[in-house]
Amino acid sequence: MAKKSKIAKSNKILAKRKALIMSGVTKPNRVSTRGVNRCKITGRPRGYMRYFGVSRLTFRELFNQGKLPGVVKASK
């Protein structure tokens, strides 16, 4: 589980980036790439799957439990 402070900081940076893009303000270095996508369940920053919004480990758990409809195994 990620530290709550890191999750909060990441959410704050992503919200700021979204607000700047929506307002149309384009100053140099205002929209940084420091915002980290994190798993919505565990807060893990690595192995993030953007389409589902979770990490690869959480994705695998949810898939094995049958909670992701339409996802099938690639191998038999």
N, C-alpha and C positions, 0 to 999 in steps of 0.2 A: 504494500500500500504506500502510495506517495505521501509526502508530507503535505499537510493542508495548506501551509504557506506557499509551497511551490505551485500547487494547483490554483490557489487564489491569484498568485502573481501571473500565471499563464493566462487565466481567464481575463484578468484586467488588461493585459497587453493585447489579447485578441479582440476584446471589446473596443479598445482605443483604436486599433487598426481599422476595425469595421466602421466606427464613427467617422474617422478621417476619410475613408473611401466614400462613404455616403454623402459627406458634406462637400466633397469635391476639392478639398484643400490638398494641394500637391507641393509641399515644400521638400527640399532635399533631406533625406534621412529621417523623415517623419514617420513613414510607414516602414518599420523595421521587420526583419525576419526573425526576431527573437521570440515571437510567440510560438509556443510549443503545443502541438496537438497532443492531447492526452486522452486515454481511455476514459469513457464516461463512468465506468463501473469501478475500476481499480486505480485510475490515475496514472497508469504506466505510460511513460513518454515514448518508449521504443516499441517497434513492431506495430505501429498504429495503422489500422485499416480505415481509410477515410470514408469509404462508402458506408460502412457499418458504424463507425464512430467508436470502435472498441479496439483493444490490442489483439494480437494474434492468439494469445493464450486464452483470453476471455472469449474470443470468437470460436475457438475450438471447443471450449466448454459448452457454450450456448448451442453450437451445432450438434454436439453429441447428445445433448438433452432434447433436441428437436425443437428448439425455440426460434430457429431461423428458417422460416418457410421458403422453399424454393432452392435452398442450398443443398447440393449433392456432392458426395465424395468424388474426387477425380480418379482414384484407383478403386479396384474391386476388393 
